[in-house]
Amino acid sequence: MTPMADEVWLVRHGETEWSRDGRHTSTTDLPLTGEGRRVAEGLRDRLDDPHHPSGFSLVLCSPRQRARETARLAGHPEAELDDDLAEWDYGDLEGRTSEQIRETYPGWTIWQGPVPGGEDAGQISARLDRVVARCRSASGWVLVFGHGHSLRALAARWLELPVSDGRHLRLDTATVSVLGWERETPVVLRWNS
């Protein structure tokens, strides 16, 4: 029988200055704020679940500083860096708020684009499909540290939905979400907790 992850735990990084201010952050490598560090440390107890005392069989992390720092503070410095977990590349829209972007592109959302100089939904879908495949091929429990839009897109792809359906999954900083199975059907077990 092929190994299959029992559950995939998703952790969005702690607060940064830009996430606090609603500025889209992909390639800009910002550290956590003091509050972000404090809350990330609090994740440690939440990730030590008594239902899986053997721990996680695979721990993956975005290469961005904010995700790496969250993983370390949450007790997982061993996390393997995976470029496919980097945040959606906002290109020319980097550092701007949605309101600022809508001055040029009325009604804009990352889910519908455009994203000049960045990634479109097809590109992010291909990237995150590779992460889903890695998670599904692991045995046991998987832990993933990443970013708001990319983790929402990852959850949509886990559910075999288009990336754009990630728009229905709000994801706050320093939260834990869990993907898993109901029999053979991929499901969301817990979200944004």
C-alpha positions as CSV (number, residue, x, y, z in Angstrom):
1,M,0.0,0.0,0.0
2,T,1.2,3.5,-0.9
3,P,2.1,5.7,2.1
4,M,-0.4,8.5,2.7
5,A,-0.2,11.4,5.2
6,D,-2.7,11.0,8.0
7,E,-3.0,14.7,8.4
8,V,-1.2,17.8,7.1
9,W,-0.9,20.6,9.6
10,L,-0.5,24.1,8.1
11,V,1.0,27.0,10.1
12,R,0.9,30.5,8.8
13,H,3.9,32.6,9.9
14,G,3.6,35.1,12.8
15,E,2.9,38.8,12.3
16,T,5.3,41.0,10.3
17,E,5.1,44.7,10.0
18,W,3.6,44.4,6.5
19,S,1.1,41.6,7.4
20,R,-0.1,43.8,10.3
21,D,-0.5,46.7,7.9
22,G,-2.3,44.7,5.1
23,R,0.6,45.1,2.6
24,H,1.1,42.2,0.2
25,T,4.4,40.5,1.0
26,S,6.0,37.8,-1.1
27,T,9.7,38.2,-1.9
28,T,10.4,40.9,0.6
29,D,12.1,39.0,3.4
30,L,10.7,40.7,6.6
31,P,11.3,39.5,10.2
32,L,8.5,38.9,12.6
33,T,7.4,41.7,14.9
34,G,7.8,41.3,18.7
35,E,4.2,40.3,18.8
36,G,4.8,37.9,15.9
37,R,7.6,36.2,17.8
38,R,5.6,36.0,21.0
39,V,2.7,34.3,19.3
40,A,4.9,32.0,17.3
41,E,6.5,30.8,20.6
42,G,3.0,30.0,21.8
43,L,2.5,27.6,18.8
44,R,4.9,25.2,20.4
45,D,2.3,23.8,22.8
46,R,-0.4,23.6,20.1
47,L,1.9,21.5,17.8
48,D,2.6,19.0,20.6
49,D,-0.6,17.1,20.1
50,P,-1.1,14.1,22.4
51,H,-2.8,12.2,19.6
52,H,0.4,11.9,17.7
53,P,3.1,11.4,20.3
54,S,5.6,10.2,17.7
55,G,5.7,13.7,16.1
56,F,5.7,14.7,12.5
57,S,7.2,12.4,9.8
58,L,7.8,15.4,7.5
59,V,8.3,19.1,8.4
60,L,8.4,21.6,5.5
61,C,9.0,25.3,5.5
62,S,9.0,28.2,3.1
63,P,12.5,29.7,2.7
64,R,11.3,33.1,3.7
65,Q,12.7,34.5,7.1
66,R,9.2,35.0,8.6
67,A,8.3,31.3,8.1
68,R,11.7,30.0,9.2
69,E,11.6,32.1,12.3
70,T,8.1,30.9,13.1
71,A,9.1,27.2,12.6
72,R,12.1,27.7,14.9
73,L,10.2,29.5,17.6
74,A,7.4,26.9,17.4
75,G,10.0,24.2,18.1
76,H,10.7,22.9,14.6
77,P,14.2,24.2,13.6
78,E,14.6,20.9,11.6
79,A,12.1,22.0,9.0
80,E,13.2,21.3,5.5
81,L,13.1,24.4,3.3
82,D,11.0,24.0,0.2
83,D,10.9,26.8,-2.4
84,D,7.5,25.7,-3.6
85,L,6.1,27.0,-0.2
86,A,7.2,30.6,-0.8
87,E,4.3,33.1,-0.8
88,W,2.5,33.9,-4.1
89,D,4.8,36.2,-6.0
90,Y,3.0,39.6,-6.2
91,G,5.5,41.0,-8.7
92,D,4.9,44.7,-9.3
93,L,2.2,44.7,-6.6
94,E,4.7,43.8,-3.8
95,G,4.3,46.0,-0.7
96,R,1.0,47.5,-1.7
97,T,-2.4,47.1,0.0
98,S,-5.4,45.8,-1.8
99,E,-6.9,49.3,-1.7
100,Q,-3.9,50.8,-3.3
101,I,-3.9,48.1,-6.0
102,R,-7.6,48.7,-6.7
103,E,-6.8,52.3,-7.6
104,T,-5.2,50.8,-10.8
105,Y,-7.2,47.5,-11.1
106,P,-10.8,48.1,-9.8
107,G,-12.1,45.0,-7.9
108,W,-8.7,43.4,-7.9
109,T,-8.0,40.2,-5.8
110,I,-5.0,38.0,-5.9
111,W,-7.3,35.1,-6.9
112,Q,-8.5,36.8,-10.1
113,G,-5.4,38.9,-11.0
114,P,-3.8,40.5,-12.8
115,V,-0.4,40.1,-11.2
116,P,2.0,42.0,-13.4
117,G,5.5,40.7,-13.0
118,G,4.4,38.0,-10.6
119,E,2.7,34.6,-10.6
120,D,-0.7,33.8,-12.1
121,A,-3.1,31.2,-10.6
122,G,-1.8,28.5,-13.0
123,Q,1.8,29.0,-11.9
124,I,1.0,28.9,-8.2
125,S,-1.2,25.9,-8.7
126,A,1.6,24.0,-10.4
127,R,4.0,24.9,-7.5
128,L,1.6,23.9,-4.8
129,D,0.5,20.7,-6.5
130,R,4.1,19.5,-6.0
131,V,3.7,20.3,-2.2
132,V,0.4,18.4,-2.1
133,A,2.1,15.4,-3.8
134,R,4.9,15.4,-1.3
135,C,2.5,15.6,1.6
136,R,0.3,12.8,0.2
137,S,3.3,10.5,-0.3
138,A,4.5,10.9,3.3
139,S,3.4,8.5,5.9
140,G,2.2,9.8,9.3
141,W,1.7,13.4,10.1
142,V,3.1,16.3,8.1
143,L,3.7,19.9,9.3
144,V,4.0,22.8,6.9
145,F,5.1,26.4,7.7
146,G,4.1,29.0,5.1
147,H,2.2,32.1,4.1
148,G,-1.4,33.3,3.9
149,H,-2.2,33.1,0.2
150,S,0.0,30.2,-0.6
151,L,-1.4,28.1,2.2
152,R,-4.9,29.0,1.2
153,A,-4.1,27.9,-2.3
154,L,-2.5,24.8,-1.1
155,A,-5.6,23.9,0.8
156,A,-7.7,24.4,-2.3
157,R,-5.4,22.1,-4.3
158,W,-5.5,19.5,-1.4
159,L,-9.3,19.5,-1.8
160,E,-8.8,19.1,-5.6
161,L,-10.3,22.6,-6.2
162,P,-9.0,25.5,-8.3
163,V,-6.5,27.8,-6.6
164,S,-9.1,30.6,-6.8
165,D,-11.3,28.7,-4.3
166,G,-8.7,29.5,-1.6
167,R,-10.5,32.9,-1.5
168,H,-13.1,31.2,0.7
169,L,-10.5,30.2,3.4
170,R,-9.5,33.2,5.5
171,L,-6.1,32.6,7.2
172,D,-4.8,34.7,10.0
173,T,-1.1,35.0,11.1
174,A,0.2,32.3,13.5
175,T,-2.8,30.0,13.1
176,V,-3.0,26.3,12.8
177,S,-5.1,24.5,10.2
178,V,-5.4,20.8,9.5
179,L,-6.1,18.9,6.3
180,G,-6.9,15.2,6.2
181,W,-9.2,12.6,4.9
182,E,-12.8,11.3,5.3
183,R,-12.3,7.8,4.0
184,E,-10.6,8.5,0.6
185,T,-11.9,12.1,0.2
186,P,-9.5,15.0,1.1
187,V,-11.1,17.3,3.6
188,V,-10.4,20.3,5.9
189,L,-10.4,19.0,9.5
190,R,-9.8,22.3,11.2
191,W,-9.2,25.8,9.8
192,N,-7.7,29.1,11.0
193,S,-7.6,28.0,14.7
